[in-house]
Amino acid sequence: MGTEGPITIAVDAMGGYHAPDEVVGAVADASLRNDGDRPVFFALVGDEIALTEALFELKHNSERIQLHHAPTVVGMSERPQRAIEDRPDSSILQACRLVKTDEADAVITAGNPGVAVLASLRQFELISGVQRAALASVYPTPRVRGETDDPFSLILDVGASLRADADHLMTFALMGAAYARIVSRNKNPKVALLSNSRESTVGPPEVVGAYERLSRHETLNFYGNIEGHEIPRGLADVVVCEGFAGDIAIKILEGLSEAAFDLARSAYHSKVAWRMGLKLLSGGLKQLKQLTDFEEYGGAPLLGVDEVVILCHPRSGRKAIGNALKLAIKNVRAQLPEAISEDLGKYA
């Protein structure tokens, strides 16, 4: 992945509940934007007839969009290993192969997350020093951080794998801190370990062992343990956990805003006094919705592999895919895998 020349983003156009129309729409929009010194091209992978029909209805720059035919699609409920074996010509696998063969610089999909992770791990190499990749997701907090006043904290792993030992958690911490420095431009990110207690000796053996390693690290800004209820407060810039706990945590965070709006809607129809109060709070509620809406941040990077991989929420629409494209372009420009590898060598 060089620092000069055009950038190509491979997009699984058939992945997600709103594919291909919403995915194609986002790529069409992106093809019309000015991307500065390094022009950006898009490789739409999927059923060529469906993609052609979708593009025909949209304003787009045909010179920046290439179509790559993929005859099959992996369903959202399919088992990853079986799906990869049965559908080697699927859109997600072909999108990954474009990156593997240097025809593209990054891959984006809103398709089956398990298949996307397994396909990436089979097609790409792990960065030196990384034993297990981690899927990183962001969530909004009351605090801002870094040079850009970023309101988001990072949590990883959120589902690339279910379990992790102390060494894996240590690597997740280093990768998460590197990502915060590189992408969020947060020079000294505060890293915390998710546990069921603030006490360093309480919790599963892998968490206790990771705490011991992290607390001894000379360059990492280690905050210590945090508990689940402390995640939304933004006490840490990077929260580290195993994939099973992380997946549950991020889905709870996604549901918090939806629950808040459901309660507000119910209250609005209950009493006049509550209705008046909610009108006064409407600006704050809109801001909360904007912050907690997954469409605002687009997708989650798979950290630890030597290519840029962005996984989008399966419910992603045009806006979310568009933001994921921007994130992928930003990560390619920053040479994210190389930068993380360099950081790991420097701070490991």
N, C-alpha and C positions, 0 to 999 in steps of 0.2 A: 504494500500500500504506500504509494509515493505521496509527496507533498505538493506535487505539481501535476498539471494535466486535468482532464475532466474527471468527474465523479459519476459513477453509475450505481443506482440503488435498485436492487432486485426486489420486486414486490409480489408476494403471493396474492394474486388478485381474487382467488377463490376462497380465501380463508376468512372465517367469521360469519356471523349471522346475517350481515347485511351485504355480503359479497354477491356478485362483483360490482354492483352499481355504485355503492358508497366508496369502495376502494378505487375504482376507476375515476370517480369524480374527484377524489383527493389528488390523484396523480395528474389529472387534467389541470386542476388548479395550480399545482406545483410547477407544471411545465411552462406556465405563463409568467412565473416570477423571475426576477433578475437575481442571479445567485453570485454576483461578484466576479472575481478573477478566475475562479475555477467553475466552468459550466457544469451543470448537473443534468444527467440523463437518467431515464427510468426504464427498467425492463419489467413489463407487466407479464406475469406468468399465469396462464390459465387457458380456458377454452377460447381459442382464437376467434371463433364466430361470435361468441357472447361478448368478448372484449371489443371486437370491431363494432358491433351494434351499439354497445354502451358509449364508446368514444364518438360515434357518429352524431350522437345527440348533444355532445358537449363541446364547448369552445376549448381548444387545446393547441399546443405546439407539436405537430406531428413529427418534427425533426428531432425532438427530445424524448420521444416515446417509442420503444421497440416492443413488439409483441412476441412472446415465446409460447408456443403451443404446449399445453399439458393436458392430456386426455382424461385424467382422473383427478378426483378430489378426495381428501381424507375427511371423514365425518368427525364431528365434535366428540362423539361418544366412543370412538374406536380406540382399542388398546394400541399404544404406540408401537411396540415391537411388531405386532401382527400387521398393523397398517403399513409400516415401512417395508416389510417383506412382501406384502400382497400388492402394494401400489408403488413400485419404484419410479413410475412415471408421473406421480402426483405433482400438483403445483408447488407444494412446499418443498419437496425434495429437489425438484428441478430449479427452484429459486436458490436453494443452498448450493447446488452444483455450479451455478453461474458465478458465485463467489469463490468456490473452490478452484475453478478453472481461470480465475482472474478476469472474467468477463464482467464482474460487478464488484463493488467495494463494500457493500453491506446488504443485508437481507431483512425484510420486514414481513411479518405475518400476523394476522388476527385469528389464525386457524387453531386447531387442536394444540394446546400448549405442550402437552406431553410429547406429541409427535415432533413439534418444533424443536424442543430441547434435545430429544434423542437424535433427530436428524442433524442438528448442529454439532453434537458431540461426535457423531460418526463421520461427518464431513470435514470438520475442522480439528486442529490440534489444540491441546491445552497449553497455555503460556508456561514457560519454564518456571518451576517452583510451585505450580498450582496442581493440586491433586484432584480437585473437584470444582466444577463451575458453579456459579451462584446467580440466580435471577434476582435482580435488584429492582425495587419499586420505590416510588416517592409518595409522600403523604404530607398534607398541609399542617402547619403548626402556627401558633401565635407569634413565634420568633422568626426573624429574618437572619440570614447569614451570608457571608462571603461578599465579594466585591459588587455583586449584582443584587444584593438584598433578597436572596432566594428564600421564599417562605416554606420551601419543602425540605423535609428530612428524608434520608435514604434508609431503607430497611432491606436486609438480605440475609439469608436466602428466603425467597417467598415461593419456592416450589420446584426448583430445578431438580432437587432430590429430597427425600423425606428426612433422612437422618444425617448427622454430621458429628465427627469426633472433635476433640479439642484442637487438633492440628488444623482441621478444616475450618473451624470457627476462627482460628487465628488468621488464616489466609483470607477468609471473608472480610475480616476487620481491615486488613491491609489493602485489599482490593477496594472496599467501600471508601476508605479514607483517600485512596488514590483517585477514585472517581469524583469525589467531592472536591478535591484540589483541582482536577483537570477540567471538569465540566461546570461545576458550580463556582469555581474560582474561590473556594474557601481554603485559605492558606493553611489553617491548622484545625481541621475538623475534629469535633469532639465525638469520640466513639464509645458506645455503651453496649453492654451485653445483656440480652433479654433473659430474665430469670424469674423465679417465683419468690425471690427474696433479695433484699439489698445486701444481705450478708454474703461474704465471699465463699464461705464454707457450706452454704445451703444450696441445694439444687442437684440436678443430675450430674453424674461424674464428669461428663464431657463439658458441662458448663463450668463446674468448679475448676477443672483442669485448664480451660480456656482463660478463666479469670486469672489464674496464677501466671500464665504465659503473658497475657496482655498487660498485667500490672507491672511486669518486669521489663517490658519493652521500652527502650530508651528514647525513641523518637515519636511513638504513637501517643496522641493526646487521649488517654484512656479515662473515661468518666467513672467507670465502675458498672455495677449491675443496675438495671432499672426493671420495674415490674410493669405488667401489662397496662395498668391504668395510667401509667406515667408517659406512655408513648405519645398520645396526642398533645401533650404539653410542650413537646419540642425540647426536652432537656438535653437531648443529644442530636448531633448532626447525622450520625450514622448509627443504626441499631443492628446488631448482629444476632442471628439466631439460626436454628436449623430450619429446613424447608417446611416441615409439617407445621411448626408453630408460626412461622412467618406467613404461610398461606392463610391460616386462620386469622392472624392478626390483621393482615391487610384487608381481608374481606369484611371483618368487623368494622374497620375504619371506613370502608366504602359505604357500609350500611348505616353508619351514624348519621350522615347528612340526610339520607333518605328518610330515616325515622324522624329526624327533627322536622322535616318538611311535612311529613304525614301528621305529626302532632300539631303543628302550626295550622295546617288545613282544617283539622278537626276542631281546634280551638276557635278558629275564625267563624265557624258555623254554629258555635255553641252560645256565646254570650257577646253582647254589644261591647262591653268593656274590654274583653279580650281582643275583639276585632279592632278596636281603636288602638290598643297597645301594639298589636301586630303591624298595623299601618306605620306606627312610629319606628318599628324595628325592621321595616321592609328592606331598607338599604343594607343593613347588616346581614339579613338573611340572603339577599342576592349575592353579597360578597362571600358568604359561607358557601353558597352553592357553586360559585365560580371556583373557589379554592378546592372544594372536595369533588368536583366533577372530574372523573378520570379522563374525559375528553380534552381537558386543558393541558395535560402533560403527555398524552399520546401513547407512550409505551414504556416497557421495562427492558433495560439492556441485560443481556446474558453476559456476565463478567467471568473472565477466566479462559475464554477461547481466544484464538488469535485472529478472529475476524469480528466485525461489528454486526451484532444480531439484536434486533429489537422485536420483542413480543408485545402485541397490542391486546387489549381486552377483547374477547370474542364479540361483545356488543358494540364494538367501535363503529362509529359512523364516519362521515366525511371529515368532520372537524378533527376527530381523534387521529384518524389515519394521517391527515395533513400535518398535525403536530408531531406524529411519530416520524414522518419523513424529515421534518426539520431537525429532530433529535438525531436521526441517523446521519444526516449531512454534517451536523455539528460534530458528532463523534468521529466521522471519517476525517474531517478537517483537523481535528485534534490528534489524529492517529492514536485513538484510544487504546487498542490492544498493546501497541508498542510502548505507549506512555505508562500503562499499568505495569508492563514487564520491567521497564526501567525503574519505576518506583519500588516494585517488589525487591529488585536487586539492591536498591539503595537503602531501603528501610527494613528489610527482612532480618 
